[in-house]
């Protein structure tokens, strides 16, 4: 059960729900008759939801699944076609055309030595 104390002092986030559960039990039950506990079931469910967030998690999971389903059904508006991708020349090039000459692109120490001799 909840102690009633939060992590930073003061009441915990679910303590008001726990107080409602206790108040319901006090009003609806006595030492001889426990049949009034049935009336406290909705209040107890609220307390358990505050502690565990199971209904909230199930709702979020259902919303995410529906969103992903809808997203998969509709095609992307700006998606390039395979022909457009091929027209860039990236897929049909030979290995020799794609190969980048490292020495021509990246500067080296030798490129800067001619400035030192002057």
Number of C-alpha atoms within 10 A of each C-alpha: 5 11 10 16 13 13 9 7 8 10 13 14 15 19 19 13 19 21 14 16 20 15 13 18 17 12 11 16 16 12 5 6 9 11 10 15 17 12 13 18 13 11 18 19 13 17 20 16 16 17 15 10 13 12 13 12 12 11 12 12 12 12 12 12 12 12 12 11 11 11 11 10 9 8 9 9 6 6 8 9 8 8 8 10 11 12 10 10 11 11 10 11 12 10 8 7 9 12 9 10 8 8 8 8 8 8 10 10 7 8 9 10 10 9 8 6 6 5
